[in-house]
Amino acid sequence: MDDEVVCEYLRLALRMGKLVEGFVDCWFGDPTLAREVDAEPPPLPLDIAARAAGLRSALGDTGIARPRQRFLAAQLTGLECSARRLAGIRVPFQDEVHAYFDVDIGLGDPDRYAQVHAAISELLPGSGSRRARVEAFYERNLIPPDRFQRAIQVVSDELRVKVRPVLGLPDRERVEYEIVRDEPWNAFNRYLGDFRSAVALNVRAGRTIAAVPLIVTHESYPGHHTERCRKEAGLVNGRGHTEHAIALVNTPQCLVAEGTAEHGATALLGDGWGGWTAELLAEHDVYSDGELVERMVNLVRQLMPARQDAAILLHDRGADADEVVRYLERWLLLPADRAEHMVRFLLDPVWRAYSVTYVEGARLVGEWLAARPPEQPIIDRYRVLLDEPLLPSMLEEELRRPGSAQPSRSDDRSKA
């Protein structure tokens, strides 16, 4: 019965993947199952939605352990919402976000953004406008396009050496990088299974050297690639939990994954990553302001909730695209073309809510990491996120629990 339920979940996910390009973020499960789904006629979105709801309701009658049931139920809720919206059913944006990501969101605080702007002005003094000084900072720390991939590879090789002894990756794991253009994202990890990833790098991401360590820690070491390697080894191969052989966008799974990846640099390198990167890349004729880059990034990250605000304003508060572009220009200190590019992403019917995974995911995971016992190294706390199928609501519950240390491990081998 357990295997039947999980197989049906995988079938539903693969069927959605036939209808929505990019919905299946990675898949390394049974190829026979994928061939069976490929051979089926095109599914109807409402049929997928109805089957997802029915499967979720039936979970309590299975022998699946409660933590697994909870994970599957949350994933099925997100999948059902995607299928309903694909069928043309209108879902209010806040309800959509809750169904997808197991969180509730609200607007950020412009007063806080203004305080960050003031701090940026102090960090980057000069006679020009604040935005002009920010652009000049980025120009000083630009990575030449012809050196971008090499810089990524150099940093990746060094971080891989750091990750292996503390996180125990298998010898055969590998990440390959390629440069792409004109994509809405900076980088994209495609996990291939068998401990291999292909990471596509948008050449626009080389706007600043700060992107190099942050891309690698997010996409590879100790971010997405490392997480999927450890889940393949521990959950799929070790426990037989084949629901983790697939990763889906617009589900709670991806919010925790993105939040985890956003804190990869903090967990592995801690303070000083800017100087570390500058020293490493100087040997390859790529130069930066080092410590200043790190301080700037730490400030800019505090403005990222404005990106989530933009989605709420656009989809929940009736703002038009031009208003949202101006909002992003003002609070994220973006040039018009980059703000317009961001709004186009927010208007995409599949990706319109995805910014929540970075903003709310980073907030939630960051608070959870900070709540660790004083004697616990951050990398040990981080390892739990890599190994366990934690949901946003689980992290929230842990944070609300008085005197809590870390979530109980969902070690249910006896019931698997």
DRENNUPA-460443 format. One record per residue: residue in three letters; x negated, y, z of N, C-alpha, C in turn. Coordinates in steps of 0.02 Angstrom, whole numbers, padded with zeros to 5 digits, always signed. Layout:
N
AlaXYZXYZXYZ
...
REM end
This chain:
416
Met-00041-00060+00000+00000+00000+00000-00043+00063+00000
Asp-00096+00063+00040-00141+00121+00044-00170+00136-00025
Asp-00196+00084-00058-00226+00093-00124-00176+00119-00175
Glu-00114+00094-00171-00062+00116-00218-00047+00190-00210
Val-00043+00214-00149-00028+00284-00136-00084+00328-00162
Val-00146+00309-00147-00203+00350-00169-00208+00348-00246
Cys-00197+00290-00276-00199+00286-00349-00145+00331-00381
Glu-00086+00333-00350-00033+00376-00377-00052+00449-00370
Tyr-00084+00468-00315-00109+00537-00307-00159+00553-00363
Leu-00204+00507-00376-00254+00518-00428-00221+00523-00497
Arg-00172+00481-00509-00137+00484-00574-00103+00553-00583
Leu-00069+00576-00531-00036+00641-00536-00086+00696-00549
Ala-00142+00694-00515-00194+00745-00525-00221+00743-00596
Leu-00234+00683-00622-00259+00677-00691-00207+00698-00742
Arg-00143+00685-00727-00090+00708-00772-00088+00784-00775
Met-00095+00816-00716-00097+00889-00717-00157+00913-00756
Gly-00212+00877-00751-00272+00895-00789-00261+00893-00864
Lys-00215+00850-00888-00199+00848-00959-00161+00911-00981
Leu-00125+00940-00934-00083+00998-00950-00119+01065-00939
Val-00166+01067-00891-00198+01129-00872-00274+01120-00875
Glu-00305+01153-00923-00378+01148-00929-00411+01177-00867
Gly-00456+01139-00837-00492+01162-00778-00460+01143-00713
Phe-00399+01115-00714-00366+01097-00651-00406+01043-00614
Val-00432+00995-00651-00476+00944-00621-00547+00972-00622
Asp-00571+00990-00564-00637+01021-00558-00692+00970-00567
Cys-00682+00910-00540-00728+00855-00553-00692+00789-00543
Trp-00715+00738-00578-00685+00672-00574-00740+00620-00587
Phe-00750+00575-00540-00799+00521-00550-00770+00455-00524
Gly-00704+00448-00531-00671+00388-00507-00668+00333-00559
Asp-00622+00286-00549-00615+00227-00590-00599+00247-00662
Pro-00643+00232-00710-00629+00252-00780-00568+00218-00809
Thr-00550+00159-00783-00490+00125-00807-00428+00167-00793
Leu-00425+00196-00733-00369+00238-00715-00364+00298-00761
Ala-00420+00329-00775-00421+00387-00820-00398+00368-00890
Arg-00419+00309-00914-00399+00287-00981-00323+00275-00983
Glu-00296+00247-00929-00224+00235-00927-00185+00301-00932
Val-00208+00351-00895-00174+00416-00897-00183+00449-00965
Asp-00242+00443-00995-00253+00472-01061-00206+00441-01113
Ala-00189+00377-01104-00146+00343-01153-00072+00359-01144
Glu-00054+00390-01089+00016+00407-01077+00037+00465-01121
Pro+00103+00470-01135+00127+00531-01170+00119+00592-01125
Pro+00119+00652-01154+00112+00712-01112+00165+00714-01057
Pro+00145+00726-00995+00194+00727-00940+00233+00793-00939
Leu+00290+00791-00905+00329+00852-00893+00310+00880-00825
Pro+00296+00945-00821+00276+00974-00756+00325+00960-00700
Leu+00389+00964-00713+00438+00953-00659+00437+00880-00636
Asp+00421+00834-00680+00415+00764-00659+00355+00756-00611
Ile+00300+00790-00627+00242+00788-00583+00259+00818-00516
Ala+00293+00875-00516+00312+00909-00453+00356+00863-00411
Ala+00406+00832-00442+00451+00788-00404+00415+00728-00376
Arg+00370+00700-00416+00333+00641-00392+00285+00660-00336
Ala+00254+00719-00341+00209+00742-00287+00247+00750-00222
Ala+00307+00781-00226+00347+00790-00166+00369+00723-00136
Gly+00388+00677-00179+00409+00611-00155+00351+00573-00123
Leu+00294+00577-00154+00235+00541-00127+00215+00571-00060
Arg+00219+00637-00053+00203+00669+00011+00252+00645+00066
Ser+00315+00640+00049+00365+00617+00099+00354+00545+00119
Ala+00325+00506+00074+00316+00434+00089+00253+00419+00128
Leu+00209+00468+00137+00145+00454+00169+00152+00425+00239
Gly+00203+00449+00277+00212+00426+00345+00229+00352+00351
Asp+00252+00321+00297+00270+00251+00298+00214+00205+00275
Thr+00156+00235+00263+00098+00195+00242+00054+00177+00302
Gly+00005+00136+00290-00043+00121+00343-00103+00167+00343
Ile-00099+00220+00304-00155+00267+00300-00162+00305+00366
Ala-00222+00312+00390-00235+00347+00453-00212+00420+00448
Arg-00193+00449+00505-00164+00515+00506-00208+00569+00475
Pro-00273+00571+00488-00313+00623+00456-00311+00619+00379
Arg-00312+00558+00352-00307+00550+00280-00239+00572+00254
Gln-00187+00553+00291-00120+00574+00272-00115+00650+00268
Arg-00144+00682+00317-00139+00755+00319-00175+00786+00260
Phe-00233+00760+00243-00270+00786+00186-00230+00776+00122
Leu-00204+00716+00111-00167+00701+00050-00103+00744+00046
Ala-00070+00753+00103-00008+00794+00103-00023+00865+00082
Ala-00078+00894+00107-00096+00962+00090-00114+00968+00016
Gln-00151+00919-00010-00169+00919-00081-00107+00913-00125
Leu-00061+00870-00105+00000+00860-00144+00044+00922-00144
Thr+00043+00959-00088+00081+01022-00085+00054+01072-00136
Gly-00012+01079-00140-00041+01123-00189-00027+01100-00260
Leu-00033+01034-00272-00021+01007-00338+00052+01018-00359
Glu+00098+01008-00313+00169+01019-00328+00182+01091-00347
Cys+00153+01138-00311+00163+01209-00326+00136+01226-00395
Ser+00078+01200-00413+00050+01212-00480+00097+01186-00534
Ala+00125+01126-00522+00169+01096-00572+00234+01136-00578
Arg+00261+01160-00523+00322+01200-00525+00310+01266-00563
Arg+00254+01298-00549+00240+01361-00585+00229+01348-00659
Leu+00198+01292-00676+00187+01275-00746+00254+01263-00781
Ala+00303+01239-00744+00370+01228-00772+00409+01293-00779
Gly+00381+01349-00757+00415+01413-00765+00453+01436-00704
Ile+00447+01400-00649+00482+01419-00588+00442+01475-00554
Arg+00475+01529-00538+00442+01586-00505+00429+01569-00432
Val+00368+01578-00411+00349+01568-00341+00318+01633-00316
Pro+00345+01664-00263+00315+01725-00236+00241+01714-00221
Phe+00201+01766-00234+00128+01757-00231+00105+01733-00163
Gln+00131+01761-00109+00109+01740-00042+00127+01667-00030
Asp+00185+01645-00054+00205+01574-00047+00159+01530-00090
Glu+00142+01555-00148+00096+01518-00192+00029+01507-00157
Val+00001+01560-00128-00063+01556-00093-00059+01506-00035
His-00004+01509+00003+00002+01464+00060+00006+01391+00036
Ala+00044+01378-00017+00050+01310-00042-00016+01285-00070
Tyr-00051+01327-00106-00115+01306-00134-00168+01294-00081
Phe-00174+01342-00034-00235+01345+00005-00226+01336+00080
Asp-00164+01324+00103-00154+01310+00174-00173+01369+00219
Val-00165+01430+00192-00180+01491+00230-00128+01544+00214
Asp-00124+01594+00257-00085+01654+00244-00133+01713+00240
Ile-00120+01759+00195-00167+01814+00184-00130+01881+00189
Gly-00169+01934+00198-00142+02001+00199-00194+02049+00171
Leu-00174+02113+00166-00219+02164+00140-00275+02180+00189
Gly-00333+02199+00162-00389+02220+00203-00379+02291+00229
Asp-00430+02316+00262-00426+02381+00295-00470+02432+00258
Pro-00439+02480+00222-00478+02531+00187-00524+02571+00233
Asp-00504+02581+00295-00549+02616+00341-00613+02578+00352
Arg-00608+02512+00354-00668+02471+00361-00711+02476+00298
Tyr-00679+02475+00240-00716+02482+00178-00754+02549+00177
Ala-00721+02602+00201-00753+02668+00203-00814+02668+00248
Gln-00810+02632+00304-00867+02627+00348-00926+02591+00314
Val-00910+02539+00275-00962+02503+00238-00992+02550+00185
His-00950+02588+00152-00976+02636+00103-01025+02685+00134
Ala-01009+02707+00194-01054+02754+00229-01120+02720+00244
Ala-01118+02656+00264-01179+02619+00278-01220+02610+00215
Ile-01187+02598+00158-01223+02592+00094-01257+02657+00076
Ser-01223+02713+00089-01253+02778+00075-01316+02789+00116
Glu-01316+02767+00178-01375+02772+00220-01431+02727+00195
Leu-01412+02668+00171-01461+02619+00147-01493+02642+00082
Leu-01454+02675+00040-01477+02698-00025-01472+02774-00030
Pro-01515+02811+00005-01510+02884+00005-01529+02912-00064
Gly-01507+02973-00076-01523+03005-00139-01474+03060-00154
Ser-01485+03094-00210-01444+03152-00227-01384+03135-00271
Gly-01385+03077-00304-01331+03059-00348-01271+03033-00310
Ser-01217+03018-00347-01158+02989-00316-01174+02921-00287
Arg-01132+02898-00240-01144+02833-00210-01144+02778-00263
Arg-01096+02781-00310-01093+02729-00361-01154+02731-00406
Ala-01179+02790-00422-01239+02796-00463-01299+02767-00427
Arg-01304+02778-00362-01360+02751-00324-01356+02675-00320
Val-01294+02648-00314-01285+02575-00314-01307+02546-00381
Glu-01286+02578-00435-01305+02553-00502-01381+02557-00511
Ala-01411+02610-00486-01484+02616-00492-01519+02561-00451
Phe-01491+02544-00394-01518+02489-00354-01516+02424-00394
Tyr-01459+02410-00425-01453+02349-00465-01502+02349-00523
Glu-01511+02406-00554-01557+02409-00610-01629+02395-00588
Arg-01647+02420-00529-01715+02408-00503-01726+02334-00490
Asn-01673+02299-00474-01679+02228-00454-01650+02181-00506
Leu-01647+02205-00568-01621+02165-00623-01670+02109-00641
Ile-01642+02051-00656-01683+01996-00681-01681+01998-00756
Pro-01738+02003-00790-01738+02001-00863-01703+01937-00887
Pro-01657+01941-00936-01620+01882-00958-01664+01824-00978
Asp-01722+01838-01007-01765+01783-01028-01800+01748-00970
Arg-01794+01777-00909-01826+01745-00851-01774+01717-00802
Phe-01710+01727-00818-01657+01710-00770-01655+01635-00755
Gln-01653+01594-00808-01648+01522-00796-01710+01496-00760
Arg-01769+01522-00778-01830+01500-00745-01830+01519-00671
Ala-01806+01579-00656-01802+01601-00586-01755+01556-00546
Ile-01698+01539-00576-01651+01493-00544-01684+01426-00530
Gln-01720+01400-00579-01751+01334-00571-01805+01335-00516
Val-01844+01388-00514-01896+01394-00463-01865+01394-00393
Val-01813+01434-00383-01780+01437-00318-01746+01371-00302
Ser-01714+01341-00352-01681+01277-00342-01730+01223-00319
Asp-01788+01220-00351-01838+01170-00332-01860+01179-00260
Glu-01869+01241-00239-01891+01253-00170-01835+01236-00121
Leu-01773+01254-00137-01718+01240-00091-01704+01165-00088
Arg-01714+01130-00142-01705+01058-00141-01754+01025-00092
Val-01815+01050-00091-01865+01024-00044-01843+01037+00028
Lys-01812+01094+00040-01789+01111+00107-01729+01069+00127
Val-01684+01056+00080-01621+01022+00096-01632+00948+00110
Arg-01674+00916+00072-01679+00842+00075-01693+00815+00145
Pro-01742+00842+00182-01755+00813+00248-01700+00825+00298
Val-01662+00880+00292-01612+00895+00343-01543+00868+00325
Leu-01531+00855+00260-01465+00831+00239-01467+00764+00204
Gly-01525+00736+00195-01530+00666+00174-01501+00650+00106
Leu-01517+00689+00055-01492+00674-00011-01530+00615-00042
Pro-01497+00575-00084-01531+00518-00115-01584+00541-00164
Asp-01634+00500-00175-01690+00518-00219-01667+00533-00290
Arg-01614+00500-00313-01595+00507-00383-01550+00567-00397
Glu-01532+00606-00345-01488+00663-00357-01523+00714-00401
Arg-01484+00748-00444-01512+00796-00491-01462+00851-00506
Val-01488+00912-00518-01448+00967-00544-01482+00993-00606
Glu-01443+01001-00660-01469+01031-00721-01433+01097-00733
Tyr-01471+01148-00755-01444+01214-00765-01444+01232-00839
Glu-01392+01269-00860-01390+01296-00928-01361+01366-00926
Ile-01381+01407-00975-01357+01476-00980-01297+01479-01027
Val-01245+01514-01005-01186+01525-01048-01171+01600-01049
Arg-01125+01620-01091-01107+01691-01097-01031+01698-01099
Asp-01009+01758-01079-00938+01777-01087-00890+01732-01048
Glu-00910+01712-00989-00865+01674-00945-00842+01720-00888
Pro-00784+01705-00857-00758+01749-00804-00793+01739-00737
Trp-00837+01689-00733-00870+01674-00669-00946+01684-00677
Asn-00981+01687-00620-01054+01693-00622-01089+01627-00633
Ala-01061+01575-00603-01091+01508-00610-01036+01457-00597
Phe-01046+01397-00623-00995+01345-00617-01028+01277-00610
Asn-01012+01242-00556-01040+01175-00546-00991+01123-00572
Arg-01016+01080-00616-00977+01023-00638-01010+00960-00610
Tyr-00979+00931-00558-01008+00871-00528-00990+00812-00572
Leu-01041+00773-00589-01033+00718-00638-01027+00650-00605
Gly-01036+00647-00540-01038+00583-00506-01107+00554-00507
Asp-01117+00501-00467-01182+00469-00462-01236+00519-00443
Phe-01217+00569-00402-01263+00617-00372-01296+00663-00423
Arg-01258+00681-00475-01283+00726-00527-01233+00783-00537
Ser-01261+00843-00549-01220+00902-00565-01248+00938-00625
Ala-01204+00970-00663-01224+01016-00716-01197+01085-00696
Val-01242+01134-00690-01222+01201-00669-01232+01249-00728
Ala-01177+01281-00747-01179+01331-00800-01188+01400-00768
Leu-01235+01439-00795-01251+01505-00768-01231+01558-00818
Asn-01187+01603-00798-01169+01659-00841-01226+01709-00841
Val-01250+01728-00898-01308+01772-00901-01294+01839-00866
Arg-01229+01859-00861-01212+01921-00825-01229+01917-00752
Ala-01235+01856-00725-01249+01849-00654-01319+01874-00636
Gly-01363+01881-00685-01430+01905-00671-01434+01979-00661
Arg-01377+02011-00648-01376+02083-00637-01422+02103-00579
Thr-01431+02060-00531-01476+02074-00475-01510+02011-00452
Ile-01571+02019-00428-01608+01961-00403-01573+01928-00345
Ala-01529+01966-00310-01492+01936-00254-01450+01877-00278
Ala-01432+01877-00343-01391+01822-00368-01428+01756-00367
Val-01495+01757-00374-01532+01695-00383-01526+01649-00322
Pro-01547+01669-00262-01539+01622-00206-01466+01608-00190
Leu-01422+01658-00199-01352+01648-00181-01317+01601-00229
Ile-01335+01604-00293-01307+01556-00341-01330+01485-00324
Val-01394+01478-00311-01420+01410-00298-01394+01382-00233
Thr-01392+01422-00180-01365+01396-00117-01291+01381-00123
His-01255+01420-00164-01183+01409-00173-01170+01347-00216
Glu-01201+01343-00273-01185+01291-00321-01221+01225-00308
Ser-01279+01228-00277-01322+01168-00275-01344+01148-00205
Tyr-01392+01185-00176-01425+01166-00114-01419+01221-00062
Pro-01376+01215-00011-01339+01156+00011-01264+01159-00004
Gly-01245+01193-00060-01174+01205-00075-01140+01148-00110
His-01106+01163-00167-01061+01115-00199-01094+01048-00215
His-01152+01050-00247-01185+00988-00266-01200+00945-00205
Thr-01227+00976-00154-01244+00939-00093-01181+00911-00060
Glu-01129+00951-00058-01066+00927-00028-01039+00867-00065
Arg-01037+00871-00130-01008+00816-00168-01051+00754-00167
Cys-01117+00763-00164-01161+00705-00155-01146+00670-00089
Arg-01140+00708-00036-01130+00678+00030-01060+00648+00036
Lys-01010+00679+00005-00943+00650+00007-00939+00587-00037
Glu-00975+00587-00093-00976+00526-00133-01009+00469-00095
Ala-01064+00484-00061-01099+00432-00023-01059+00410+00038
Gly-01032+00458+00076-01000+00442+00139-00927+00424+00134
Leu-00887+00465+00101-00815+00454+00098-00795+00403+00045
Val-00822+00411-00016-00801+00368-00071-00836+00300-00067
Asn-00903+00300-00068-00940+00237-00066-00939+00205+00003
Gly-00945+00245+00056-00950+00217+00123-00884+00196+00153
Arg-00831+00237+00146-00767+00222+00177-00714+00199+00128
Gly-00727+00205+00064-00677+00185+00015-00620+00234+00007
His-00631+00298+00025-00579+00349+00020-00583+00380-00050
Thr-00554+00346-00099-00563+00365-00169-00526+00429-00187
Glu-00484+00455-00143-00454+00521-00158-00506+00575-00163
His-00567+00563-00138-00621+00613-00142-00664+00604-00204
Ala-00643+00559-00249-00677+00553-00313-00651+00605-00363
Ile-00604+00646-00340-00577+00699-00382-00576+00764-00341
Ala-00588+00819-00374-00581+00885-00342-00536+00928-00386
Leu-00488+00962-00355-00437+00999-00391-00440+01073-00372
Val-00432+01116-00421-00426+01188-00406-00357+01200-00377
Asn-00349+01258-00346-00285+01279-00317-00257+01227-00268
Thr-00301+01203-00226-00283+01158-00171-00324+01177-00109
Pro-00303+01155-00050-00342+01171+00011-00414+01147+00008
Gln-00424+01091-00026-00491+01063-00034-00540+01115-00061
Cys-00518+01154-00111-00565+01200-00143-00577+01262-00101
Leu-00529+01282-00059-00542+01340-00016-00597+01324+00034
Val-00595+01266+00065-00647+01248+00113-00714+01239+00076
Ala-00712+01209+00017-00774+01200-00022-00806+01267-00040
Glu-00766+01315-00063-00794+01380-00081-00818+01417-00020
Gly-00780+01414+00034-00803+01447+00095-00868+01417+00121
Thr-00874+01351+00117-00935+01317+00137-00994+01340+00094
Ala-00983+01341+00029-01037+01360-00017-01058+01432-00007
Glu-01011+01476+00010-01026+01546+00022-01075+01555+00081
His-01076+01508+00127-01119+01513+00186-01181+01469+00180
Gly-01195+01445+00119-01253+01401+00111-01319+01435+00126
Ala-01327+01498+00106-01390+01533+00119-01400+01544+00194
Thr-01346+01562+00228-01351+01573+00301-01370+01508+00337
Ala-01338+01453+00317-01350+01389+00351-01420+01362+00339
Leu-01446+01371+00278-01510+01341+00262-01569+01388+00274
Leu-01561+01452+00254-01618+01498+00256-01614+01547+00315
Gly-01553+01563+00337-01545+01612+00391-01568+01681+00369
Asp-01581+01724+00418-01605+01792+00402-01673+01788+00369
Gly-01684+01834+00323-01749+01838+00290-01750+01807+00221
Trp-01692+01785+00195-01692+01753+00129-01713+01802+00073
Gly-01700+01867+00083-01719+01915+00032-01795+01919+00023
Gly-01831+01924+00080-01904+01924+00076-01932+01859+00051
Trp-01901+01803+00072-01923+01737+00049-01917+01732-00027
Thr-01861+01755-00054-01850+01752-00126-01899+01797-00163
Ala-01908+01857-00138-01953+01905-00171-02024+01876-00174
Glu-02048+01848-00120-02116+01820-00119-02122+01761-00167
Leu-02071+01718-00169-02073+01660-00212-02074+01680-00286
Leu-02031+01727-00305-02024+01744-00375-02078+01792-00399
Ala-02111+01827-00354-02166+01871-00375-02220+01831-00410
Glu-02228+01768-00391-02277+01725-00424-02258+01711-00496
His-02195+01726-00515-02171+01713-00583-02152+01779-00617
Asp-02182+01834-00594-02173+01900-00625-02100+01924-00623
Val-02065+01906-00570-01999+01934-00557-02002+01969-00489
Tyr-01989+02034-00488-02000+02073-00428-01935+02104-00403
Ser-01931+02113-00336-01871+02143-00307-01890+02179-00243
Asp-01839+02214-00215-01849+02251-00153-01843+02206-00091
Gly-01834+02141-00101-01837+02094-00046-01788+02106+00010
Glu-01813+02133+00065-01772+02145+00124-01714+02191+00109
Leu-01726+02243+00068-01672+02290+00051-01616+02254+00013
Val-01634+02208-00031-01584+02169-00068-01540+02131-00019
Glu-01570+02099+00030-01531+02060+00078-01484+02105+00118
Arg-01509+02162+00139-01467+02209+00178-01409+02234+00135
Met-01422+02248+00072-01370+02272+00028-01317+02218+00017
Val-01338+02157+00006-01290+02102-00004-01246+02093+00057
Asn-01276+02098+00116-01237+02089+00178-01183+02143+00184
Leu-01196+02203+00159-01146+02256+00160-01092+02244+00106
Val-01114+02228+00046-01067+02218-00009-01019+02161+00007
Arg-01043+02110+00040-00998+02054+00059-00940+02078+00103
Gln-00951+02129+00142-00898+02155+00185-00844+02192+00145
Leu-00859+02206+00082-00809+02237+00039-00768+02186-00001
Met-00788+02123+00002-00756+02072-00040-00681+02063-00027
Pro-00655+02076+00034-00582+02072+00042-00544+02117-00006
Ala-00576+02169-00032-00542+02211-00081-00525+02172-00144
Arg-00563+02121-00158-00549+02078-00216-00484+02039-00205
Gln-00473+02017-00143-00411+01984-00125-00353+02034-00124
Asp-00367+02094-00099-00317+02148-00101-00291+02157-00172
Ala-00336+02156-00220-00317+02168-00290-00265+02118-00313
Ala-00274+02055-00294-00225+02003-00313-00157+02016-00280
Ile-00158+02035-00216-00095+02049-00181-00060+02109-00212
Leu-00097+02162-00226-00068+02222-00255-00037+02207-00324
Leu-00072+02166-00362-00051+02151-00430+00011+02106-00431
His+00011+02055-00388+00062+02003-00392+00117+02008-00339
Asp+00105+02048-00288+00153+02049-00232+00179+02120-00218
Arg+00141+02171-00237+00159+02240-00219+00179+02283-00280
Gly+00182+02253-00338+00206+02289-00396+00158+02336-00430
Ala+00094+02335-00412+00045+02379-00444+00032+02355-00516
Asp+00017+02402-00561+00000+02381-00628-00076+02372-00634
Ala-00097+02345-00691-00167+02328-00700-00213+02388-00694
Asp-00192+02446-00721-00234+02506-00717-00244+02529-00645
Glu-00191+02525-00605-00198+02543-00534-00248+02498-00498
Val-00244+02434-00514-00289+02385-00481-00361+02395-00503
Val-00370+02411-00566-00438+02427-00590-00467+02485-00550
Arg-00427+02537-00541-00451+02596-00503-00466+02577-00431
Tyr-00425+02534-00402-00436+02511-00333-00504+02475-00327
Leu-00518+02431-00374-00581+02394-00373-00640+02440-00386
Glu-00632+02486-00432-00686+02535-00444-00702+02573-00380
Arg-00649+02594-00344-00659+02634-00285-00691+02595-00228
Trp-00662+02539-00210-00684+02505-00149-00741+02455-00160
Leu-00745+02423-00219-00801+02378-00232-00858+02413-00267
Leu-00850+02478-00280-00902+02518-00312-00923+02488-00379
Leu-00873+02467-00418-00885+02434-00481-00880+02483-00539
Pro-00919+02473-00592-00906+02510-00654-00841+02486-00685
Ala-00812+02527-00728-00745+02511-00754-00743+02444-00790
Asp-00795+02428-00830-00792+02366-00869-00791+02305-00824
Arg-00827+02306-00768-00827+02249-00724-00762+02244-00685
Ala-00733+02301-00666-00668+02300-00633-00614+02273-00680
Glu-00617+02293-00744-00569+02268-00793-00577+02193-00803
His-00639+02170-00805-00653+02098-00812-00623+02059-00753
Met-00630+02087-00693-00603+02054-00633-00526+02051-00636
Val-00495+02104-00660-00422+02105-00664-00397+02055-00716
Arg-00434+02048-00771-00414+01997-00821-00413+01928-00789
Phe-00461+01914-00747-00462+01850-00711-00401+01843-00666
Leu-00383+01898-00632-00325+01896-00587-00259+01890-00624
Leu-00259+01905-00688-00198+01899-00728-00190+01830-00759
Asp-00243+01789-00755-00239+01721-00783-00190+01680-00743
Pro-00142+01645-00775-00091+01609-00738-00118+01553-00694
Val-00175+01524-00712-00204+01470-00672-00248+01499-00616
Trp-00289+01549-00632-00341+01572-00587-00322+01633-00546
Arg-00260+01658-00552-00243+01722-00522-00251+01723-00446
Ala-00243+01666-00414-00249+01664-00341-00318+01642-00317
Tyr-00363+01623-00362-00424+01588-00342-00472+01631-00301
Ser-00468+01697-00308-00511+01740-00268-00503+01728-00193
Val-00444+01705-00174-00431+01690-00103-00480+01638-00077
Thr-00501+01591-00119-00546+01539-00095-00613+01567-00072
Tyr-00636+01620-00106-00700+01650-00087-00692+01695-00026
Val-00640+01736-00027-00632+01787+00025-00608+01754+00090
Glu-00551+01721+00087-00524+01690+00147-00564+01629+00167
Gly-00590+01592+00117-00632+01535+00132-00695+01555+00170
Ala-00728+01609+00146-00788+01633+00180-00773+01657+00250
Arg-00717+01692+00259-00699+01717+00326-00688+01658+00373
Leu-00647+01611+00352-00629+01556+00396-00689+01511+00413
Val-00726+01492+00362-00785+01450+00375-00837+01488+00416
Gly-00845+01552+00402-00893+01591+00441-00875+01594+00514
Glu-00811+01605+00530-00790+01606+00600-00800+01538+00633
Trp-00786+01485+00595-00793+01418+00622-00867+01401+00636
Leu-00910+01421+00591-00982+01410+00603-01006+01450+00663
Ala-00982+01512+00669-01004+01555+00724-00978+01530+00792
Ala-00926+01489+00792-00897+01465+00854-00931+01402+00880
Arg-00987+01383+00850-01022+01322+00873-01051+01333+00942
Pro-01064+01278+00979-01097+01284+01044-01165+01318+01037
Pro-01186+01356+01086-01249+01394+01081-01310+01350+01065
Glu-01309+01288+01088-01367+01246+01078-01367+01209+01010
Gln-01312+01216+00972-01306+01179+00909-01336+01219+00851
Pro-01385+01192+00815-01411+01227+00756-01356+01234+00704
Ile-01357+01289+00667-01304+01301+00618-01303+01248+00564
Ile-01360+01220+00546-01361+01170+00493-01325+01106+00515
Asp-01326+01091+00580-01289+01032+00605-01214+01044+00600
Arg-01192+01104+00617-01122+01121+00611-01101+01120+00537
Tyr-01144+01146+00495-01131+01149+00423-01124+01079+00394
Arg-01163+01032+00419-01162+00964+00394-01092+00933+00400
Val-01055+00951+00453-00987+00925+00461-00943+00946+00403
Leu-00951+01008+00381-00912+01032+00324-00929+00993+00260
Leu-00991+00974+00253-01013+00936+00194-00986+00865+00195
Asp-00977+00837+00254-00961+00766+00260-00887+00751+00269
Glu-00849+00796+00300-00781+00781+00320-00729+00817+00278
Pro-00672+00787+00265-00619+00819+00225-00577+00866+00267
Leu-00607+00920+00288-00573+00968+00332-00528+01015+00292
Leu-00471+01031+00322-00423+01077+00292-00428+01146+00325
Pro-00407+01199+00291-00407+01265+00323-00369+01266+00389
Ser-00311+01233+00392-00272+01233+00454-00309+01196+00509
Met-00349+01147+00492-00389+01112+00543-00441+01159+00573
Leu-00473+01198+00531-00522+01246+00557-00489+01299+00600
Glu-00430+01323+00578-00393+01372+00618-00374+01343+00685
Glu-00350+01282+00687-00331+01250+00750-00391+01243+00797
Glu-00447+01226+00768-00508+01219+00809-00528+01286+00839
Leu-00522+01338+00799-00540+01405+00824-00493+01428+00879
Arg-00431+01406+00877-00382+01427+00928-00386+01385+00992
Arg-00421+01329+00988-00423+01283+01045-00474+01308+01096
Pro-00453+01322+01157-00500+01347+01208-00558+01300+01221
Gly-00617+01327+01222-00676+01288+01239-00695+01236+01188
Ser-00670+01243+01126-00684+01192+01076-00756+01197+01052
Ala-00782+01140+01028-00849+01139+01000-00844+01130+00925
Gln-00826+01071+00902-00820+01059+00831-00765+01008+00819
Pro-00737+01005+00758-00682+00960+00745-00702+00887+00757
Ser-00655+00848+00780-00667+00777+00786-00679+00749+00717
Arg-00727+00705+00711-00741+00676+00646-00685+00627+00628
Ser-00664+00630+00565-00608+00588+00543-00634+00518+00527
Asp-00667+00488+00574-00697+00422+00564-00644+00369+00577
Asp-00608+00350+00525-00554+00302+00534-00568+00238+00496
Arg-00630+00215+00498-00649+00156+00459-00606+00096+00476
Ser-00586+00089+00539-00547+00031+00560-00478+00030+00528
Lys-00455+00090+00504-00388+00094+00475-00389+00104+00400
Ala-00449+00110+00372-00453+00124+00300-00432+00064+00259
REM end
